[in-house]
Amino acid sequence: MKFAPLLRATALVTAVALIPVATTGLAAVDAKSGPEFGKLMAVYERIKSSYVEPVDDDKLLKGAIDGMLATLDPHSAYLDARDFENLRTQTEGSYGGLGLSVTMDDGAVKVIAPTKGSPADLAGIKAGDFITHLDGKLIYGGSLDEAVDQMRGVPGTQIKLSVFRPGRDEPFDVTITRKIIELKPVELAMKGSVAVISVSSFSADVGASVQRAWNEAKVKTGGKVTGLVLDLRGNPGGLLDEAVALSDLFLDKGTIVSQRGRYARDTEVYPAEIDTKGDIAKGVPMIVLIDEGSASASEIVAGALQDQHRAVVMGQRSFGKGSVQTLIPLTRDTAVKLTTARYYTPSGRSVQEGGIDPDITVPQISHPDLRKRQLRSYRESDLRGHLINEIKLEDKDLEKDKIEDPRFKMTPEELKAKDIKDFQLYYAVQTLNRTQPSAALAAKMKR
């Protein structure tokens, strides 16, 4: 079974695979490693006998495991019972909280993305924000679990967040009321005859939900949808199977994604199902919107539709998380999430570090803060200890989307006059409207 936890409490949302508990043979320590593990045991015994206060064995064991995994990459982690519960509730259920996906960045709690429509989203919390205090208490240097536990709570209760936002001179406070966060990852909006389907995460049944949204769009337009925008901005990923299912909705044939690891057993190819009805929006021009917050499963979809020439990808370069994690159970309620493979787009590209480059780069200029934050964007390549792409990437290539583009210059007054609250979406819809009957867009997709 393939699945991915929305581990909002511990890490970026990633596509993971579940495999059986390790056998005794796999768990056995190589004889050559014995002396090195002897050092570990010597340190453990000295701590137990000489530390100034008694130390719990579970605490030492967890610290040792965390330390080993931290030396590998940012996405390998130990999942204790609480993390397992987070996995279940975040992929299948609901919880009381703010609706934030967060990670640790050098001791600071950093926002990956707020859930659309959540209390945090409505309060104006943005991807890239740093949360420094909770109810006036400094949380820098603490654990991510402790911060998440404080942000979650009984619906209807309030919490004050102190936020530092890159691009602003001073931090600011936001008081947010907790509520039940329901997973509603797919939303449909109509911009005239153009359907905009927004996918905020790849939780269970996203593929089926997107198909229902498309069917609804056809009903609303009497079957005359003239364009489709698939909005994956700020989508940190999720279930691998759902990324494949969504891609398959718009492809007739070919590869969607493949993964390759250290061993042959870690290699797998996911093709479009040729025995299905094929592209549900056949003949309708399509744009996929991405940004620096589009990660993992989002990049699988964008890469598949781009390489198969089904859609034009627009926006900003994506996050660049191109690795696959395997969930290896240790006990009934603990596991290790271990990076075991890289995934590749149909043309064989690895998105690790570099992400998906849009066919048409469009910055978010709807508000000065948004543009400033985009110029200070945070991606996989910024994470300490990230996997290196097999093809060496130049820093100038990774930073090229941060250069101001003179083609996209509009004053706040011009944006307000045209009622443009989301420039990237506005530009995508206008592109589809301008290209009807889409000769230019069709040429782009056939390149």
C-alpha positions as CSV (number, residue, x, y, z in Angstrom):
1,M,0.0,0.0,0.0
2,K,1.3,3.5,-0.9
3,F,0.3,6.5,1.2
4,A,1.8,9.7,2.6
5,P,1.1,11.3,5.9
6,L,0.3,15.0,6.0
7,L,2.9,15.3,8.8
8,R,2.1,18.9,9.6
9,A,3.7,18.4,13.0
10,T,7.0,17.1,11.9
11,A,8.1,17.6,8.3
12,L,7.2,18.4,4.8
13,V,4.4,16.3,3.5
14,T,5.9,13.5,1.4
15,A,5.0,10.6,-0.7
16,V,5.9,7.4,1.3
17,A,5.6,3.7,1.0
18,L,4.6,1.3,3.7
19,I,6.6,-1.9,4.0
20,P,6.5,-4.8,6.6
21,V,8.3,-4.7,9.9
22,A,12.1,-5.4,9.4
23,T,13.1,-9.0,9.8
24,T,15.7,-10.2,12.3
25,G,18.1,-10.6,9.4
26,L,17.6,-7.0,8.2
27,A,17.9,-5.7,11.7
28,A,21.1,-7.6,12.5
29,V,24.1,-5.4,13.0
30,D,27.1,-6.1,10.7
31,A,29.9,-7.6,12.7
32,K,32.2,-4.8,11.5
33,S,29.9,-2.3,13.0
34,G,30.2,-3.8,16.5
35,P,33.1,-1.6,17.8
36,E,31.3,1.5,16.7
37,F,28.0,0.5,18.4
38,G,30.2,-0.3,21.4
39,K,30.9,3.4,21.7
40,L,27.2,4.2,21.6
41,M,26.6,1.7,24.5
42,A,29.6,3.2,26.4
43,V,28.1,6.7,26.2
44,Y,24.7,5.4,27.2
45,E,26.0,3.6,30.3
46,R,28.0,6.7,31.3
47,I,25.0,8.9,31.0
48,K,22.9,6.5,33.0
49,S,25.5,6.3,35.8
50,S,26.9,9.8,35.9
51,Y,24.5,12.4,34.6
52,V,23.4,15.0,37.2
53,E,19.8,13.7,37.2
54,P,18.2,10.4,36.4
55,V,17.5,10.0,32.7
56,D,14.6,8.0,31.1
57,D,15.6,5.2,28.8
58,D,13.0,6.2,26.2
59,K,14.3,9.7,26.1
60,L,17.8,8.5,25.4
61,L,16.7,6.0,22.8
62,K,14.6,8.5,20.9
63,G,17.5,11.0,21.0
64,A,19.9,8.4,19.6
65,I,17.5,7.5,16.8
66,D,16.7,11.1,16.0
67,G,20.4,11.9,15.9
68,M,21.2,9.1,13.4
69,L,18.4,10.1,11.1
70,A,19.2,13.8,11.3
71,T,22.6,13.0,9.7
72,L,20.9,11.6,6.6
73,D,18.5,14.2,5.1
74,P,15.7,16.5,6.2
75,H,12.9,14.0,5.5
76,S,14.1,10.9,7.3
77,A,12.6,10.8,10.8
78,Y,11.5,8.6,13.7
79,L,7.7,8.5,14.3
80,D,6.6,7.9,17.8
81,A,3.0,7.1,18.9
82,R,2.0,10.8,18.7
83,D,3.4,11.1,15.1
84,F,1.4,8.0,14.1
85,E,-1.7,9.6,15.5
86,N,-0.9,12.8,13.5
87,L,-0.5,10.7,10.4
88,R,-4.0,9.1,10.9
89,T,-5.9,12.3,11.7
90,Q,-4.1,14.4,9.0
91,T,-4.8,12.0,6.2
92,E,-8.2,10.7,7.2
93,G,-9.8,12.7,9.9
94,S,-10.0,16.1,11.5
95,Y,-8.4,17.9,14.5
96,G,-8.8,21.1,16.5
97,G,-6.2,23.7,15.7
98,L,-5.1,26.4,13.3
99,G,-4.6,24.6,10.0
100,L,-0.9,25.1,9.6
101,S,1.8,23.0,8.0
102,V,5.1,23.8,9.8
103,T,8.7,22.6,10.0
104,M,11.8,23.4,12.0
105,D,14.4,25.7,10.4
106,D,17.5,26.1,12.5
107,G,15.6,26.1,15.7
108,A,12.7,28.2,14.5
109,V,9.2,27.2,13.6
110,K,8.6,28.0,9.9
111,V,5.3,27.9,8.1
112,I,5.2,25.7,5.0
113,A,1.6,26.5,4.1
114,P,-1.7,27.2,5.8
115,T,-4.7,25.1,4.9
116,K,-7.0,27.0,2.6
117,G,-9.9,28.4,4.5
118,S,-8.4,27.5,7.9
119,P,-8.2,30.0,10.8
120,A,-4.5,30.5,10.1
121,D,-5.2,31.2,6.4
122,L,-8.1,33.6,7.2
123,A,-5.9,35.4,9.7
124,G,-3.3,36.1,7.0
125,I,-0.5,33.7,8.0
126,K,1.6,33.0,4.9
127,A,4.1,30.4,3.7
128,G,7.6,31.4,4.8
129,D,6.4,33.1,8.0
130,F,8.4,32.3,11.2
131,I,6.4,31.8,14.4
132,T,8.6,33.1,17.3
133,H,6.2,33.2,20.3
134,L,3.0,31.5,21.3
135,D,0.9,33.5,23.8
136,G,3.9,35.6,24.5
137,K,6.2,32.7,25.3
138,L,9.4,32.3,23.2
139,I,9.4,28.9,21.3
140,Y,12.7,29.4,19.5
141,G,15.0,26.5,20.3
142,G,12.2,24.2,21.5
143,S,10.9,21.1,19.8
144,L,8.4,21.1,16.9
145,D,6.2,18.7,18.8
146,E,5.9,21.1,21.7
147,A,5.0,24.0,19.4
148,V,2.4,22.0,17.5
149,D,0.8,20.7,20.7
150,Q,0.4,24.3,21.9
151,M,-1.1,25.4,18.6
152,R,-3.6,22.6,18.6
153,G,-6.4,22.7,21.2
154,V,-10.1,22.9,21.9
155,P,-12.1,24.5,19.1
156,G,-13.3,28.0,20.1
157,T,-10.2,28.8,22.2
158,Q,-7.7,31.5,21.2
159,I,-4.0,31.7,20.8
160,K,-1.7,34.6,20.0
161,L,1.1,34.0,17.5
162,S,4.0,36.4,17.2
163,V,5.2,36.3,13.6
164,F,8.3,37.4,11.8
165,R,7.8,37.8,8.0
166,P,10.7,38.1,5.7
167,G,10.4,41.5,3.9
168,R,8.9,43.3,6.9
169,D,11.0,45.2,9.3
170,E,9.1,44.4,12.5
171,P,7.4,41.2,13.8
172,F,3.6,41.3,14.4
173,D,1.0,39.5,16.6
174,V,-2.0,37.7,15.3
175,T,-4.7,36.2,17.6
176,I,-6.4,33.2,16.1
177,T,-9.4,31.2,17.3
178,R,-9.0,27.4,16.9
179,K,-11.6,25.4,15.1
180,I,-12.1,21.9,13.8
181,I,-9.9,21.5,10.7
182,E,-11.7,19.4,8.2
183,L,-9.8,18.0,5.2
184,K,-11.4,19.6,2.1
185,P,-8.5,19.7,-0.3
186,V,-10.4,20.3,-3.5
187,E,-12.3,23.5,-4.4
188,L,-14.0,24.6,-7.7
189,A,-14.4,28.2,-8.8
190,M,-15.6,29.4,-12.2
191,K,-14.0,32.4,-13.9
192,G,-16.6,32.8,-16.7
193,S,-16.3,29.6,-18.7
194,V,-12.8,28.8,-17.3
195,A,-12.8,26.2,-14.4
196,V,-10.3,26.7,-11.6
197,I,-9.8,23.6,-9.5
198,S,-7.6,24.2,-6.5
199,V,-6.0,21.3,-4.7
200,S,-4.5,22.2,-1.3
201,S,-3.2,18.7,-0.4
202,F,-3.1,15.2,-1.7
203,S,-5.1,13.4,1.0
204,A,-7.5,10.5,0.5
205,D,-9.9,10.6,-2.5
206,V,-8.4,13.7,-4.1
207,G,-8.4,12.2,-7.5
208,A,-12.1,11.4,-7.3
209,S,-12.8,14.8,-5.8
210,V,-11.1,16.5,-8.8
211,Q,-13.2,14.5,-11.2
212,R,-16.4,15.5,-9.3
213,A,-15.3,19.1,-9.5
214,W,-14.7,18.8,-13.3
215,N,-18.2,17.3,-13.7
216,E,-19.7,20.1,-11.7
217,A,-17.9,22.7,-13.9
218,K,-19.4,21.0,-17.0
219,V,-22.8,21.2,-15.5
220,K,-22.4,24.9,-14.7
221,T,-21.3,25.8,-18.2
222,G,-23.7,23.4,-20.1
223,G,-20.7,21.3,-21.1
224,K,-18.9,24.3,-22.6
225,V,-15.8,24.7,-20.3
226,T,-13.3,26.6,-22.4
227,G,-10.2,26.3,-20.1
228,L,-9.0,24.6,-17.0
229,V,-6.6,25.9,-14.3
230,L,-5.3,23.3,-11.9
231,D,-4.0,25.3,-8.9
232,L,-1.3,23.5,-7.0
233,R,0.2,26.5,-5.3
234,G,1.1,26.1,-1.7
235,N,0.3,22.4,-1.9
236,P,3.0,20.5,0.1
237,G,2.1,17.1,-1.3
238,G,0.5,14.0,0.2
239,L,-0.6,10.6,-1.0
240,L,1.5,9.3,-3.9
241,D,-1.5,7.2,-5.2
242,E,-3.6,10.3,-5.3
243,A,-1.0,12.3,-7.3
244,V,-1.0,9.4,-9.8
245,A,-4.8,9.2,-9.8
246,L,-5.1,13.0,-10.4
247,S,-2.6,12.9,-13.2
248,D,-4.3,9.9,-14.8
249,L,-7.5,11.9,-15.1
250,F,-5.9,14.1,-17.8
251,L,-3.6,11.6,-19.6
252,D,-4.5,9.0,-22.2
253,K,-1.3,7.0,-21.9
254,G,2.4,7.1,-21.0
255,T,4.3,7.3,-17.7
256,I,3.2,9.5,-14.9
257,V,6.2,9.1,-12.6
258,S,8.9,6.6,-11.8
259,Q,11.1,6.1,-8.7
260,R,14.6,4.6,-8.5
261,G,16.5,3.7,-5.4
262,R,19.5,1.9,-4.2
263,Y,18.1,-1.5,-4.9
264,A,16.0,-3.0,-7.7
265,R,13.1,-3.5,-5.3
266,D,12.9,0.3,-4.9
267,T,12.4,0.9,-8.6
268,E,8.8,1.3,-9.8
269,V,7.0,2.9,-12.7
270,Y,3.5,4.4,-12.5
271,P,1.8,4.5,-16.0
272,A,-1.4,6.1,-17.0
273,E,-4.2,3.5,-17.1
274,I,-5.0,2.9,-20.8
275,D,-8.1,0.9,-19.9
276,T,-9.9,4.0,-18.4
277,K,-11.9,6.6,-20.2
278,G,-8.7,8.6,-20.9
279,D,-8.4,12.4,-20.6
280,I,-11.6,13.7,-18.9
281,A,-11.0,17.2,-20.3
282,K,-9.8,16.2,-23.7
283,G,-9.4,19.2,-26.0
284,V,-9.7,21.7,-23.2
285,P,-6.6,23.9,-22.8
286,M,-5.1,23.5,-19.4
287,I,-2.7,25.4,-17.1
288,V,-1.1,24.1,-13.9
289,L,-0.2,26.8,-11.4
290,I,2.7,26.1,-9.1
291,D,4.9,28.2,-6.8
292,E,7.7,27.6,-4.3
293,G,5.2,26.0,-1.9
294,S,4.3,23.2,-4.4
295,A,6.2,20.2,-3.2
296,S,6.5,16.4,-3.7
297,A,3.1,15.0,-4.9
298,S,2.4,18.4,-6.5
299,E,5.6,18.2,-8.4
300,I,4.7,14.7,-9.6
301,V,1.5,16.0,-11.1
302,A,3.0,19.2,-12.6
303,G,6.0,17.2,-14.1
304,A,3.7,14.5,-15.6
305,L,1.4,17.0,-17.3
306,Q,4.3,19.1,-18.5
307,D,6.4,16.3,-19.9
308,Q,3.3,14.7,-21.5
309,H,2.5,18.1,-23.1
310,R,-0.9,18.1,-21.7
311,A,-0.7,21.3,-19.8
312,V,1.3,24.5,-19.7
313,V,2.9,25.0,-16.2
314,M,2.8,28.6,-15.0
315,G,3.9,30.5,-11.9
316,Q,7.2,30.1,-10.0
317,R,9.7,27.2,-9.7
318,S,8.4,24.6,-7.3
319,F,9.9,23.4,-4.0
320,G,12.2,20.7,-5.3
321,K,11.4,17.7,-3.1
322,G,12.1,14.8,-5.3
323,S,12.7,11.9,-2.8
324,V,10.5,9.0,-1.7
325,Q,10.2,8.0,1.9
326,T,9.5,4.4,3.1
327,L,7.6,3.9,6.4
328,I,9.2,1.0,8.2
329,P,7.2,-0.1,11.3
330,L,9.3,-0.8,14.4
331,T,6.5,-1.6,16.8
332,R,2.7,-1.4,16.7
333,D,2.8,2.4,17.0
334,T,6.3,3.5,16.1
335,A,8.2,3.6,12.8
336,V,11.1,5.0,10.9
337,K,10.4,7.2,7.9
338,L,13.5,6.6,5.7
339,T,14.4,8.1,2.3
340,T,14.8,5.2,0.0
341,A,14.4,6.5,-3.6
342,R,14.2,9.5,-5.9
343,Y,11.3,10.0,-8.2
344,Y,11.5,11.1,-11.8
345,T,9.2,12.8,-14.3
346,P,8.2,10.9,-17.5
347,S,11.2,12.4,-19.4
348,G,13.6,11.2,-16.7
349,R,14.1,14.5,-14.9
350,S,14.8,14.5,-11.2
351,V,13.1,17.4,-9.5
352,Q,15.3,17.1,-6.4
353,E,16.7,20.5,-5.5
354,G,15.8,22.1,-8.8
355,G,12.0,21.6,-8.7
356,I,9.7,22.0,-11.7
357,D,10.5,25.0,-13.9
358,P,7.3,26.6,-15.2
359,D,6.9,27.0,-19.0
360,I,5.8,30.6,-18.3
361,T,7.2,32.3,-15.2
362,V,4.7,34.6,-13.5
363,P,5.5,36.3,-10.2
364,Q,2.9,37.0,-7.6
365,I,2.6,40.8,-7.6
366,S,-0.8,41.1,-6.0
367,H,0.7,42.6,-2.9
368,P,4.1,44.1,-2.1
369,D,4.5,41.6,0.8
370,L,3.9,38.7,-1.4
371,R,6.5,39.7,-3.9
372,K,9.1,40.4,-1.2
373,R,8.4,37.0,0.4
374,Q,8.7,35.3,-3.0
375,L,12.1,36.9,-3.6
376,R,13.2,35.3,-0.2
377,S,11.6,32.0,-1.0
378,Y,12.5,28.8,0.9
379,R,12.9,25.6,-1.0
380,E,14.4,22.1,-0.7
381,S,17.8,23.4,-1.8
382,D,17.8,25.6,1.3
383,L,17.3,22.7,3.8
384,R,20.4,21.6,5.7
385,G,21.5,18.1,4.6
386,H,19.2,17.9,1.6
387,L,19.9,15.2,-1.1
388,I,22.0,16.5,-4.0
389,N,20.6,16.2,-7.5
390,E,22.7,13.7,-9.6
391,I,23.0,16.4,-12.2
392,K,24.9,19.3,-10.6
393,L,22.7,22.4,-10.4
394,E,24.2,25.9,-10.5
395,D,23.1,28.4,-7.8
396,K,22.3,30.9,-10.5
397,D,19.8,28.5,-12.0
398,L,18.2,27.9,-8.7
399,E,17.9,31.7,-8.0
400,K,16.9,32.9,-11.5
401,D,13.2,33.2,-10.6
402,K,14.0,35.7,-7.9
403,I,15.1,38.2,-10.5
404,E,12.6,41.0,-11.1
405,D,10.8,40.6,-14.4
406,P,10.0,44.0,-16.0
407,R,7.1,42.5,-17.9
408,F,5.2,42.2,-14.7
409,K,5.0,45.7,-13.3
410,M,1.7,46.9,-11.9
411,T,1.2,49.5,-9.3
412,P,-1.1,48.8,-6.3
413,E,-3.5,51.3,-7.8
414,E,-3.6,49.4,-11.1
415,L,-4.1,46.1,-9.3
416,K,-6.9,47.6,-7.3
417,A,-8.5,49.3,-10.3
418,K,-8.7,45.9,-12.1
419,D,-9.8,44.1,-8.8
420,I,-6.8,41.8,-9.1
421,K,-6.3,40.0,-5.7
422,D,-4.4,37.1,-7.2
423,F,-2.2,38.1,-10.1
424,Q,-1.0,34.6,-11.0
425,L,-4.5,33.3,-11.2
426,Y,-5.6,36.4,-13.1
427,Y,-2.8,35.9,-15.6
428,A,-3.6,32.2,-16.1
429,V,-7.3,32.9,-16.7
430,Q,-6.5,35.8,-19.1
431,T,-4.1,33.5,-21.0
432,L,-6.7,30.9,-21.5
433,N,-9.3,33.5,-22.5
434,R,-6.8,35.2,-25.0
435,T,-5.8,31.9,-26.6
436,Q,-9.3,30.7,-27.5
437,P,-9.6,28.7,-29.6
438,S,-6.2,28.1,-28.0
439,A,-4.0,27.8,-31.1
440,A,-1.0,29.3,-29.3
441,L,-1.5,27.2,-26.2
442,A,-1.9,24.1,-28.3
443,A,1.4,24.9,-30.0
444,K,3.0,25.3,-26.6
445,M,1.8,21.9,-25.5
446,K,3.1,20.2,-28.7
447,R,6.6,21.6,-28.4
